[in-house]
Amino acid sequence: MKNVYSADKAVIQFGHMRQENQDLVAFDLTHLSHRNGTELSGMLGFAPVRFLDIKIDYRDGLVDFAYDPKRWGR
């Protein structure tokens, strides 16, 4: 894979969830978007996803991410 970038001090904000100082790796997902026929804007790893309640609605093809800062003390 060409053009892989990394950052050791970054801020991720996904909805109301915000995490600072994350180790990140970034690369172009265009080839995967074309192969799958839908835009892939990014991937979230376990570190940020563990703070989210995820609801998958198979019937309507929707995914809902909920974050409760009170639950995680953030």
N, C-alpha and C positions, 0 to 999 in steps of 0.2 A: 504494500500500500504506500502510495506517495503522499507527501504533504500532510504528515501527522504532526500535530502541535500539542504541547502540554503546558499546563499552568499550575503552579503550586499555591497561588494566592488568588482565589476567584470567589465570586458570589453567585450562587444559583438561586433564582427566584422562580418558583413554579406555583402559580396561583397565590395563595396567602402564605405559602411556606418559603422561608428564606434561610439559606445555609451559607455561612462565610468560611473562607479559607479551605476550600475543597481542592483536592488534587484532581485535575481534569485532563482528559485527552480528547482532542477534537480532530475530526477528519470529514471529508466530503462524502455525503451519502447519496449523491445524485445517481450513481450507477445502481444502487439498491432501489431507489425510487422508480427508476425506469423499468427495472426488472419486475417489480411488484405492481406497477401500474397505479401507484398512489404515492403522494409525497411523504417522505420520511424526514421530519424536521430535526429529529434527534432521538437519542436513546438515554434512558435514565437507568443507572445501575442501582444496586441494592442500597447504598448509603442514603440517597434521598428518598427512595421508594418505601423504605421501612417506616417512615413517619406518616405515610398516607394510608387512609382507608380506601380501598379500591373496590368499586362495584362494577361488575361486567353485565351488561344487558345484551344477551345473545340475540334476543328476538329483534331488537331495534338496531343492533350493531353499535352500541354506545359504551363508552367507558367513562366512569365518573370517579374523580379523585377528590377526596375530602381531607382537609388538614385541620386539626384542632390543636392550636398552640398550648391550650391549658392542659391537655393530656400529656404533652411532651415537655412542659415546663420551659417553653421557648418564647 
